[in-house]
Amino acid sequence: MSINATLLGEFLVFFIVLSIPIFAVISYKIGKRKSTMPSVLAFVGGCLALFPLFALIFIAVLALKKDLPKNNVYVH
């Protein structure tokens, strides 16, 4: 049985293209709690999805970061 290298390459490209918006959305959702600029974190997460290991490390570091303090200011 031979392995078609073209089919393998197409599968990898499809997987990477599919993972870009997934990692961007995950980075944005986590970034809303952790940063004042979640759109920048979503962009970085999407760019790092070209290398999925780096994207996973980025999301892990982002998840371990402390949350922003909540401002419980009551407006009268």
MITORVEX-422803 format. One record per residue: residue in three letters; y, z, x of N, C-alpha, C, O in turn; residue number from 1. Coordinates in steps of 0.2 Angstrom, whole numbers, plus 2048, in hexadecimal, padded with zeros to 3 digits. Atoms other than C-alpha are relative to their C-alpha. Layout:
<sites>
SITE:ALA:Y:Z:X:Y:Z:X:Y:Z:X:Y:Z:X:NUM
...
</sites>
This chain:
<sites>
SITE:MET:7FA:800:804:800:800:800:806:800:804:807:804:809:1
SITE:SER:7FA:800:7FC:811:7FB:807:806:803:7FC:806:803:7F6:2
SITE:ILE:7FA:7FD:803:821:804:804:806:7FB:800:807:7F9:806:3
SITE:ASN:7FA:804:800:830:7F9:7FF:806:804:802:808:808:7FE:4
SITE:ALA:7FB:7FD:7FE:83E:7FE:809:807:7FF:7FC:80B:803:7FC:5
SITE:THR:7FA:801:804:84B:7F6:7FE:800:804:7FA:805:806:7F8:6
SITE:LEU:800:7FC:806:845:7FF:7EF:801:807:802:805:80B:7FE:7
SITE:LEU:7FE:7FA:7FD:846:80F:7F9:807:801:801:80A:806:7FF:8
SITE:GLY:7F8:7FF:7FF:858:80C:7FE:804:7FF:7F9:809:803:7F9:9
SITE:GLU:7FC:800:807:85D:807:7EC:7FF:807:7FD:804:809:7F9:10
SITE:PHE:801:7F9:803:855:818:7E6:805:805:803:808:809:7FF:11
SITE:LEU:7FC:7FB:7FD:85F:822:7F3:807:7FE:7FE:80B:803:7FD:12
SITE:VAL:7FA:801:802:86F:819:7EF:802:802:7F9:807:805:7F7:13
SITE:PHE:800:7FD:807:86C:81C:7DC:801:807:800:805:80A:7FC:14
SITE:PHE:800:7F9:800:869:82E:7DF:807:803:803:809:807:800:15
SITE:ILE:7F9:7FE:7FD:879:830:7EA:805:7FF:7FB:80A:803:7FA:16
SITE:VAL:7FA:802:805:884:827:7DD:7FF:804:7FA:804:806:7F7:17
SITE:LEU:800:7FC:806:87D:831:7CF:802:807:802:804:80B:7FD:18
SITE:SER:7FF:7FA:7FE:87F:841:7D9:808:802:801:80A:807:801:19
SITE:ILE:7F9:7FF:7FF:892:83E:7DC:803:804:7FA:807:809:7FB:20
SITE:PRO:7FD:7FC:805:898:843:7CB:7FD:806:7FE:801:80B:7FC:21
SITE:ILE:803:7F9:801:88C:851:7C9:802:805:805:804:80A:802:22
SITE:PHE:7FD:7FB:7FB:892:85A:7D9:807:801:7FF:80A:806:800:23
SITE:ALA:7F9:7FF:801:8A4:856:7D4:801:805:7FA:805:809:7FA:24
SITE:VAL:7FF:7FC:806:8A2:85E:7C3:7FE:808:802:801:80C:7FF:25
SITE:ILE:802:7F9:7FE:899:86D:7CA:805:803:804:807:809:803:26
SITE:SER:7FB:7FE:7FC:8A6:86F:7D7:806:802:7FC:80A:807:7FE:27
SITE:TYR:7FA:7FF:804:8B4:86E:7CA:7FF:807:7FC:803:80B:7FC:28
SITE:LYS:802:7FA:804:8AB:87B:7BF:801:807:804:804:80C:802:29
SITE:ILE:800:7FA:7FC:8A9:888:7CD:807:800:803:80A:806:803:30
SITE:GLY:7FA:800:7FD:8BA:883:7D4:806:803:7FC:80B:806:7FE:31
SITE:LYS:7FB:7FD:805:8C3:888:7C4:801:808:801:806:80B:800:32
SITE:ARG:800:7F9:7FF:8BE:89A:7C7:802:802:807:805:808:808:33
SITE:LYS:7FF:7FE:7F9:8C0:89A:7DA:806:7FE:803:808:801:808:34
SITE:SER:7FA:803:7FC:8D0:890:7DE:805:7FE:7FB:804:7FE:7F5:35
SITE:THR:7FB:802:805:8E0:88B:7D7:801:7F8:800:804:7F6:7FC:36
SITE:MET:801:807:800:8DC:879:7DB:7F9:7FD:7FF:7F6:7FB:804:37
SITE:PRO:808:802:801:8CB:875:7D3:7FF:7F8:801:7FA:7F6:802:38
SITE:SER:801:807:800:8CF:862:7D3:7FF:7FE:807:7FB:7F9:809:39
SITE:VAL:801:801:7F9:8D0:862:7E6:7F9:801:802:7F5:7FE:806:40
SITE:LEU:807:7FE:7FF:8BF:86B:7E7:7FB:7FB:7FD:7F6:7FA:800:41
SITE:ALA:804:804:803:8B8:85F:7DB:7FF:7F9:804:7FA:7F6:805:42
SITE:PHE:800:806:7FC:8BD:850:7E6:7FC:801:806:7F8:7FD:808:43
SITE:VAL:804:7FF:7FA:8B6:858:7F5:7F9:801:7FF:7F5:7FE:803:44
SITE:GLY:807:800:802:8A6:85C:7EC:7FD:7F9:7FF:7F7:7F8:801:45
SITE:GLY:802:807:801:8A5:84A:7E7:7FF:7FC:806:7FA:7F8:807:46
SITE:CYS:800:804:7FA:8A8:843:7F8:7FA:803:804:7F6:7FF:807:47
SITE:LEU:806:7FD:7FC:89B:84F:800:7F9:7FE:7FD:7F4:7FF:800:48
SITE:ALA:806:802:803:88E:849:7F3:7FD:7FA:804:7F7:7F8:802:49
SITE:LEU:803:805:7FC:88C:83A:7FF:7FB:803:805:7F6:7FF:807:50
SITE:PHE:804:7FD:7FC:883:846:809:7FD:807:7FC:801:80C:7FD:51
SITE:PRO:801:7FB:804:87A:851:7FD:7FF:807:803:800:80C:7FF:52
SITE:LEU:801:7FA:7FD:875:85F:809:807:804:801:808:80A:800:53
SITE:PHE:7F9:7FD:7FF:888:862:80D:803:802:7F9:807:807:7F9:54
SITE:ALA:7FE:7FE:807:88C:862:7FA:7FD:806:7FE:801:80A:7FB:55
SITE:LEU:804:7FA:802:87F:86F:7F7:803:806:804:804:80C:801:56
SITE:ILE:7FD:7FA:7FC:886:87A:805:808:801:7FE:809:807:7FE:57
SITE:PHE:7F9:7FF:802:898:877:7FF:800:804:7F9:804:808:7F8:58
SITE:ILE:801:7FC:807:893:87D:7ED:7FE:807:801:800:80C:7FE:59
SITE:ALA:802:7F9:7FE:88A:88C:7F5:806:804:802:807:80A:800:60
SITE:VAL:7FB:7FC:7FD:899:891:7FF:806:801:7FA:809:807:7FA:61
SITE:LEU:7FB:7FF:805:8A5:88E:7F0:7FD:805:7FB:802:809:7F8:62
SITE:ALA:803:7FB:804:899:899:7E5:801:807:803:802:80C:7FF:63
SITE:LEU:7FF:7F9:7FD:89A:8A7:7F1:807:802:801:808:808:803:64
SITE:LYS:7F9:7FE:7FF:8AD:8A7:7F2:802:805:7FA:7FF:804:7F5:65
SITE:LYS:7FE:7FB:805:8B6:8B5:7E9:804:7FC:7FA:807:7F7:7FB:66
SITE:ASP:7FC:803:806:8BD:8B1:7D7:807:802:801:809:807:804:67
SITE:LEU:7F9:7FF:801:8CF:8B0:7D4:801:806:7FC:7FD:807:7F7:68
SITE:PRO:7FE:7FA:804:8D7:8C0:7CD:802:7FE:7F9:806:7F9:7F9:69
SITE:LYS:7FE:802:807:8D9:8BF:7BA:807:804:7FF:807:80A:800:70
SITE:ASN:7F9:7FD:802:8EB:8C2:7B4:7FF:802:7F9:800:7FD:7F4:71
SITE:ASN:800:7FD:806:8EA:8CD:7A5:807:802:7FD:808:808:7FC:72
SITE:VAL:7F9:7FE:802:8FC:8CC:7A0:800:7FE:7F8:7FF:7F9:7F6:73
SITE:TYR:7FF:801:808:8FF:8CE:78D:807:7FE:7FF:80C:802:801:74
SITE:VAL:7F9:803:801:90E:8C4:787:801:803:7F9:7FD:802:7F4:75
SITE:HIS:7FE:7FD:807:917:8CD:778:805:7FB:7FD:807:7FD:7F8:76
</sites>
